């Protein structure tokens, strides 16, 4: 994105502010399949004038396939939990009435990849460190069933 906003001078004694110039901003989003190159990409952006680097985000190429696996496992686990609770009450699950994904108050995926954004104090030849980690896909399933004896 690109933006231009005016810079104002405000008179000490009040009155109408005057425009003293403009500030231009240029925001660029970089996408790379090479996670190991993250530090080098940050360094390259800094070398060409980037003065604010934020919002580093790691995501999955094929999240849908992993979400399908997570939903299958979450549903199996929900059923096992429901069976255990019903058994503890001396009952059993007669039939499943509804299965839904619970998305309240939770993110779709959680990056467990720590990002170290502190510029190395040493020589410019040291790349900005980006710590390795994992990305975890998490889903919550709510299973509603009918109990019987």
N, C-alpha and C positions, 0 to 999 in steps of 0.2 A: 504494500500500500504506500501511498505517497500523500503527504499533507503539507500545507502551508498555513502558518498561523501568525498573526501580527504580534509584535512586541510593543508594549505601551510604556510611556513615561507618564507617571501620575504626579501632577503638581502638588507641592507640599501644602500650599494654601487652599487646596481644593480646586474645583473647576473640571473642565473636560480633559481627559487624558489624550495624549497625542501618540500617533504611531511613530515609532523610531526605527522600525525595520521589520523584518519577517524572519521566521525560523522555518526552515524546510526539514521535513523528516521523510526518510525513505526506509520502510520496513521490508525486509526480505525474509522469506521462509526458504530454508534449505532442506532438502530431503535427500538422504543418502542410504543405500542399502548396506553400506560398510560401517558398522558400529565402531570398529577399531579406528576409523579415520576421524572420529568426532573431535578429538583434540586438535588435529591438524586443520580441520575445517574452521574451528573457533579461532585458531591462530591466524589463518589466512584472512578471515573476516576482520580481525583486529589490525592486521598489517595494512589493509586497504581502507581503513578509516572507521570501522564500526566502533562505536563508543558505548554501546549498551547491548549486551548479548543476554537474552532471557528466554525462558520458556523452552528449555531443551526437553524434548519429549521422545521417548522410545516407544515404538508400537510394533505390532506384529504384521507381517505380510499377509498371513492367511488366518485372521482372527476368527472368522466364521466357523471354520473346521474345528478349531480348538474349543470354541464356545459350544458347539454341538456335542463334543465329547464331555465337556464340563456339565452341560445340562443333563446328559444321559446319566452320568455318575451321580449328580445331585439328586436326580429323581429316584435312582436306585437307593440312595442313602435315606432319602425322605421316606420311602416305602418301608425300608428296614426299621427306621426309627418308629414309624407309625405302628408297624407290627409288634415291636417290642413294647410300646406303651399300651397297646390294646391287650397284649398278653399279660402284662403286669396288672391290668384291671380285670383279668379273667374274661376277656372278650377277644374278638378277632375282627379284622377289617373284612367286611362283606363285599364291598365294592368301592372303587374310587369314583368320587363325584366330580372332582375338579383338580386339575394340576395347572399351576401358573407360576411364572417366574416373578419373584418379588424383587423389584428394582428400587424400592424406596430407600433413600438415604445411602446408597452405595454406588460406587463407581463401577464402570464396566471392566476396567482392568487397572491393575496396580503395578506401577513400575517399581521394582525393587532394585533398580540400578541407581546407585549413588552417583551423583554428578559433582565433581569437584571443580568449581568455577574460579578458584583462586589462581591468578596468574603466577607462574613460577617467578620467584625473586631472582633466580639465577639468570644466566644468559638467555637471549631470545631463542637459542637453538633448542632449548628444552620445550617440548610440546606441552600444552595444557593437559593435565591429567584428567581422564574420564575413567572412573572405576567400573570394572565389569560387574555384571549382576544378572538377574533373571527378570522376566516379565511373567506375571501370574495372571491368568484369566480366572475370575471368580464370579460365580452365579449363585443365586439363592432360589430355591424352589419351595413353593407352598403346596402341600398335597392335602386335599380335603376328602375324607372317606366316610363311609357309613359303617357304624359299628354294629355287631351282632354277637349273639352268644354261641 
